[in-house]
Amino acid sequence: MFNIVKILLVGSGAREHALLRALIAGGDEVVVAPGNVGMTEAAARFPLNVSDGQAIADLAETESVDLVVIGPELPLVNGAADAVRARGIACFGPSAEAALLEGSKAFAKQVMAAAGVPTAMARVCTNLTEVESALDAFGPPFVVKDDGLAGGKGVVVTDDRRIAGEHAALCLQRHGEAAVVIEEYLDGPEVSLFAITDGVTVVPLQPAQDYKRLGDGDAGPNTGGMGAYSPLPWAPEGLVDDIVARVIQPTIDRMRLDGVPFAGLLYAGLALTSRGLRVVEFNARFGDPETQAVLARLESPLGPLLFAAATGTLAEVVPPRWSNDAAVVVVLAAANYPQAPRLGDEVRGVEQADALVDVAVLHAGTEVADGRLLSAGGRVLTVVGCGANLSDARERAYAALDHITLADSQFRRDIALNKD
């Protein structure tokens, strides 16, 4: 197999920090753009507007990289992978057309219907009259989804009809002539499964569960994610195989048959409902914060998997190896997140926390000014604890958080609680 020499990793969050650690652990040379302050010691950083696909391709060419790995969804939907591949450089990430699986909830529903993939009943609405009719049809709890990208905060699940209607109106206003999706509510626990694919072959990673609400007990608004853990001791036996057979492989096959092959990372968010497995959503890239938990358990090199997916040779790759240990991820968020995060507060204690055994502190929204580490985003840090079981892993994660101070910061205290 091709020996990867150099990789360009695009993105700046804790997800990319986790990807960087996994790639370096496998022996690859990595440069990052734009990266974050936590990555500085491990990789050269380059300034970059991630929404500019041609700028990504230019940098890949200038740096003579062998593979580009695109972390965030926006450059994928904007066609960054197409721009890179047009220069003859391998790229891990779907085309703009295929990335619509995440970029448009309505498109994803169409693909799932054609592929026979189980998902929530839904109506795609383009005006408020259709919204009101759909809310009447499904009843509470109301599930209202922005059809387009919304940074993980485009979904409202509520028993309050007024809040549901207001969110739908906001979505329609934000995207002009685009749509809003109203769905039936899915009961049961949720599961996240990542699958690496070259458009034909599918290689699933380990499942995880994330926590989307801001507060303990799933209180408060939806966020980009406040924590995650892996493995899932409570999951039914054979769950991953079932998801691949009923969700991932049929979707990949359908996309290929439709002339829109999907190569990259397909993330399936699923609900294990009282009526069986259902897809909640698709993403076209690694999810955050689940990536931080899943990659913490990866024992084999990540780079060859990503390169094989980018070059159509995934069937030739040895399946990944996983640790039996558990990983628990807790997100430290800024004051007033997610509505209006307060920026510029000093963050202390990161080095002490990161020095603890079986702990990693990954940066997301930080910057350095006058020698001080400051908050620079809504989700500031991700703390990863590993251990022989979930109880051990969460104990390490929360012990690390005890070392970190950030004024009026927020984090959940119930991540992976009683999940062993």
C-alpha positions in Angstrom: 0.0 0.0 0.0 1.1 3.6 -0.6 3.2 4.9 2.2 1.7 8.2 3.3 4.4 10.9 3.8 2.5 14.1 4.5 -1.1 14.9 5.4 -2.9 18.3 5.4 -5.6 18.3 8.1 -8.2 21.1 7.6 -10.1 22.5 10.7 -9.5 24.1 14.0 -11.7 22.3 16.7 -11.3 19.6 19.2 -12.3 17.1 16.6 -9.3 18.1 14.5 -7.1 18.0 17.5 -8.2 14.4 18.1 -7.6 13.5 14.5 -4.1 15.1 14.6 -3.2 13.0 17.7 -4.4 9.8 16.0 -2.6 10.5 12.7 0.7 11.3 14.5 0.4 8.2 16.6 0.3 6.2 13.4 3.6 7.8 12.2 2.3 10.3 9.7 3.6 13.8 9.2 0.8 16.3 9.5 0.3 20.0 8.8 -2.8 21.7 9.9 -4.9 24.7 8.7 -5.8 26.8 10.5 -5.4 24.5 13.5 -5.6 25.8 17.1 -3.1 26.6 19.8 -3.3 23.1 21.3 -1.9 21.7 18.0 1.1 24.1 17.7 3.7 21.8 19.3 2.7 18.8 17.2 2.2 20.2 13.7 3.0 23.3 11.6 0.0 25.6 11.3 -1.1 27.6 8.3 -3.7 30.4 8.2 -6.7 29.4 6.1 -10.3 30.3 5.3 -11.8 26.8 5.5 -14.8 27.8 3.4 -12.5 28.5 0.5 -11.9 25.2 -1.4 -9.4 26.7 -3.8 -7.3 28.0 -1.0 -7.3 24.5 0.6 -6.2 23.0 -2.8 -3.6 25.7 -3.2 -2.1 25.0 0.2 -2.1 21.2 -0.4 -0.2 21.8 -3.6 2.3 24.2 -2.1 3.0 21.8 0.8 3.2 18.8 -1.5 0.9 16.7 0.6 -0.2 13.2 -0.3 -3.6 13.4 1.4 -6.0 16.1 2.5 -8.3 15.3 5.4 -11.2 17.8 5.8 -12.7 18.0 9.2 -15.6 20.5 9.2 -18.8 20.2 7.2 -18.8 23.7 5.6 -15.8 23.2 3.2 -17.2 19.8 2.2 -20.6 21.3 1.3 -18.8 24.1 -0.5 -16.9 21.7 -2.7 -13.4 21.7 -1.1 -12.9 18.0 -1.7 -13.7 18.5 -5.4 -11.2 21.3 -5.6 -8.4 19.2 -4.0 -9.1 16.2 -6.2 -9.1 18.4 -9.3 -5.4 19.0 -8.5 -4.7 15.3 -8.5 -4.3 15.1 -4.7 -6.1 12.4 -2.7 -8.8 13.8 -0.4 -10.7 12.2 2.5 -14.1 13.8 2.3 -17.1 13.6 0.0 -17.9 15.7 -3.1 -20.1 18.7 -2.7 -23.0 16.8 -4.3 -22.5 13.8 -1.9 -22.1 16.1 1.1 -25.7 17.2 0.7 -26.5 14.1 2.9 -25.6 16.6 5.6 -26.1 19.9 3.8 -29.8 19.2 3.2 -32.1 17.2 5.6 -34.6 17.0 2.7 -32.1 15.5 0.4 -31.1 12.9 3.0 -34.7 11.9 3.5 -35.0 11.4 -0.3 -31.9 9.1 -0.3 -33.1 7.1 2.7 -36.5 6.6 1.1 -35.0 5.4 -2.1 -32.6 3.1 -0.2 -35.2 1.7 2.1 -33.4 3.0 5.2 -35.6 3.2 8.4 -36.0 6.8 9.5 -38.5 9.1 11.1 -41.6 10.1 9.2 -41.2 13.7 8.1 -42.6 16.6 6.0 -40.5 19.1 4.1 -42.1 22.5 4.5 -41.3 25.6 2.5 -43.8 28.0 4.2 -45.5 28.5 7.6 -48.8 27.2 6.4 -47.1 23.8 5.6 -45.3 24.0 9.0 -48.5 24.4 10.9 -50.1 21.5 9.1 -47.1 19.3 9.8 -47.0 20.3 13.5 -50.7 19.3 13.7 -50.0 16.0 12.0 -47.1 14.9 14.2 -48.1 16.5 17.5 -45.9 16.9 20.5 -43.0 16.4 21.2 -42.4 18.6 18.1 -39.2 18.0 16.2 -38.2 20.9 13.9 -35.0 20.8 11.8 -33.2 23.4 9.8 -32.8 21.9 6.3 -29.4 23.4 5.9 -26.2 23.6 7.9 -26.6 25.1 11.4 -23.5 24.3 13.3 -25.1 21.5 15.3 -27.8 23.9 16.7 -30.4 23.7 14.0 -32.7 21.2 15.7 -35.4 22.0 18.3 -37.3 19.3 20.2 -40.0 20.7 22.4 -43.5 20.2 23.8 -44.1 23.9 23.3 -46.0 24.6 20.0 -45.0 28.2 20.1 -41.3 27.5 20.4 -41.5 24.9 17.6 -43.3 27.4 15.3 -40.8 30.2 16.1 -37.8 27.9 15.3 -39.4 26.9 12.0 -40.0 30.5 11.0 -36.4 31.4 11.9 -35.1 28.5 9.7 -37.2 29.7 6.7 -36.1 33.2 7.2 -32.4 32.3 7.5 -32.4 30.4 4.2 -34.9 32.3 2.2 -36.4 29.8 -0.3 -35.0 26.8 1.5 -37.0 24.4 3.6 -37.6 23.3 7.2 -38.2 19.6 8.1 -40.8 18.6 10.6 -40.5 15.1 11.9 -42.1 12.6 14.2 -40.5 12.3 17.6 -38.3 9.2 18.0 -38.1 7.6 21.5 -35.3 5.5 22.9 -31.6 6.0 23.3 -29.5 7.5 20.6 -26.3 6.0 19.1 -23.6 7.6 16.9 -21.8 5.4 14.4 -19.0 6.5 12.1 -18.3 4.5 8.9 -15.3 5.1 6.6 -16.1 4.3 3.0 -14.6 4.6 -0.5 -18.0 4.6 -2.1 -18.2 0.8 -2.2 -16.6 -0.8 0.8 -17.7 0.2 4.4 -15.5 0.0 7.5 -17.4 0.9 10.7 -15.7 2.4 13.7 -16.8 1.9 17.3 -20.2 3.3 18.4 -20.5 6.2 20.8 -23.3 8.2 22.5 -23.3 11.9 22.7 -25.1 14.5 24.8 -26.6 17.3 22.8 -28.4 19.3 25.5 -26.6 21.9 27.6 -27.5 20.8 31.1 -27.5 17.7 33.2 -30.5 15.4 32.7 -30.8 16.7 29.1 -32.0 20.1 30.3 -31.6 23.3 28.3 -31.1 24.1 24.6 -29.5 21.9 22.0 -25.8 22.5 21.5 -23.0 21.3 19.2 -22.4 18.6 21.8 -21.5 18.6 25.5 -19.9 15.2 25.9 -19.7 11.6 24.7 -18.5 8.1 25.6 -17.5 4.8 24.1 -18.0 1.9 24.2 -21.7 1.3 24.9 -22.0 -1.6 27.3 -25.8 -1.5 27.1 -26.0 -1.8 23.3 -27.7 -4.9 21.8 -25.3 -7.5 20.6 -24.7 -7.2 16.8 -25.8 -3.5 16.8 -22.9 -2.3 14.6 -23.4 -5.1 12.0 -27.2 -4.3 12.0 -26.6 -0.6 11.4 -24.1 -1.3 8.6 -26.5 -3.8 6.9 -29.7 -1.7 7.3 -28.4 1.9 7.1 -24.8 2.5 6.0 -24.3 0.0 3.2 -27.8 0.7 1.6 -27.1 4.4 1.7 -23.7 4.1 0.1 -25.0 1.7 -2.5 -27.9 4.0 -3.4 -25.7 7.1 -3.7 -23.4 5.1 -6.1 -26.4 3.9 -8.2 -27.7 7.5 -8.4 -24.3 8.6 -9.8 -23.4 10.5 -6.6 -20.8 8.2 -5.0 -20.1 9.0 -1.3 -16.4 8.5 -0.3 -15.3 9.7 3.1 -16.8 9.5 6.6 -20.6 8.9 6.9 -21.9 9.6 10.4 -25.2 8.1 11.2 -27.1 9.4 14.2 -29.6 6.8 15.2 -32.4 6.1 17.7 -33.1 2.7 19.1 -36.9 3.2 19.3 -39.6 1.0 20.6 -40.4 0.2 16.9 -36.8 -0.5 16.0 -33.7 1.2 14.6 -34.3 4.7 13.0 -31.9 7.2 11.5 -32.1 10.6 13.2 -29.6 12.3 10.9 -26.6 11.9 8.6 -23.4 13.9 8.7 -20.7 13.8 6.0 -17.7 14.1 8.4 -16.4 13.0 11.8 -18.8 14.2 14.5 -17.8 16.3 17.5 -17.5 15.3 20.4 -17.9 11.6 19.5 -14.7 11.6 17.5 -12.7 12.4 20.6 -14.1 9.4 22.4 -13.9 6.9 19.5 -10.3 7.8 18.4 -9.1 7.6 22.0 -9.8 3.8 21.7 -8.1 3.3 18.3 -5.0 1.2 18.5 -4.1 0.9 14.8 -3.0 3.7 12.4 -5.7 6.0 11.2 -3.9 7.4 8.1 -3.9 4.3 6.0 -7.7 3.9 6.5 -8.3 7.5 5.4 -6.0 7.2 2.4 -7.6 4.0 1.3 -11.0 5.5 1.4 -9.7 8.5 -0.6 -8.2 6.2 -3.3 -10.8 3.5 -3.6 -8.8 0.8 -2.0 -10.5 0.3 1.3 -11.2 -3.4 0.7 -7.4 -4.0 0.8 -7.0 -2.5 4.3 -6.8 -4.5 7.5 -9.7 -3.6 9.8 -8.9 -1.2 12.6 -7.9 -2.5 16.1 -9.6 -1.2 19.2 -8.7 -1.0 22.9 -11.1 -2.7 25.4 -10.7 0.4 27.5 -13.4 3.1 27.7 -13.2 6.8 26.9 -15.4 9.6 28.4 -15.4 13.1 26.9 -16.6 16.2 28.7 -16.9 19.6 26.9 -16.0 22.8 28.8 -18.1 25.6 27.4 -17.9 29.4 27.8 -20.3 31.5 29.7 -23.6 32.1 27.9 -23.0 29.2 25.4 -24.8 28.4 23.1 -26.7 31.6 22.6 -24.0 34.3 22.9 -20.7 32.8 24.2 -18.6 35.2 26.2 -15.1 35.4 24.8 -11.7 36.5 26.2 -11.8 34.9 29.6 -8.6 33.4 30.9 -8.3 29.7 31.0 -6.0 28.2 33.7 -4.8 24.8 34.7 -4.8 23.1 31.2 -1.2 21.9 31.5 -1.8 20.4 35.0 -4.9 18.6 33.7 -3.3 17.4 30.5 -0.4 15.9 32.6 -2.7 13.5 34.4 -2.4 9.8 33.5 -4.9 8.7 30.8 -6.1 12.2 30.2 -6.0 14.4 27.1 -7.1 18.0 27.0 -8.1 19.0 23.4 -8.5 22.6 22.3 -11.5 23.9 20.5 -12.1 27.6 21.1 -8.9 29.0 22.6 -6.3 31.6 21.7 -3.1 33.0 23.2 -2.7 36.7 23.9 0.1 38.3 26.0 1.1 34.9 27.1 -2.3 34.0 28.5 -4.7 31.3 27.2 -8.1 32.8 26.6 -11.5 31.5 25.5 -12.2 32.2 21.9 -15.3 30.2 21.1 -18.4 28.6 22.6 -16.9 25.2 23.2 -13.5 26.0 24.7 -11.9 22.6 25.6 -12.7 18.9 25.4 -11.4 16.7 28.2 -10.9 13.0 27.4 -10.5 10.5 30.2 -9.6 6.8 29.5 -9.9 3.8 31.9 -10.6 0.1 32.2 -14.4 0.9 32.3 -16.7 3.9 31.9 -16.6 4.7 35.7 -12.8 4.8 35.7 -12.7 6.9 32.5 -15.3 9.5 33.8 -13.5 9.7 37.1 -10.3 10.7 35.2 -12.1 13.2 33.0 -13.8 15.0 35.9 -10.6 14.9 38.0 -8.9 16.8 35.1 -11.7 19.3 34.9 -11.1 20.1 38.6 -7.7 21.5 37.6 -9.2 23.8 35.0 -10.7 27.2 35.7 -12.7 29.4 33.4 -15.0 32.1 34.7 -18.7 31.1 34.6 -17.8 28.1 32.5 -20.3 25.3 31.9 -20.0 21.5 31.7 -22.3 18.6 32.3 -21.6 16.4 35.3 -23.6 13.4 34.1 -21.6 12.3 31.0 -21.6 8.4 31.0 -23.1 8.3 34.5 -24.4 4.8 35.4 -23.7 3.6 31.8 -21.4 0.6 32.8 
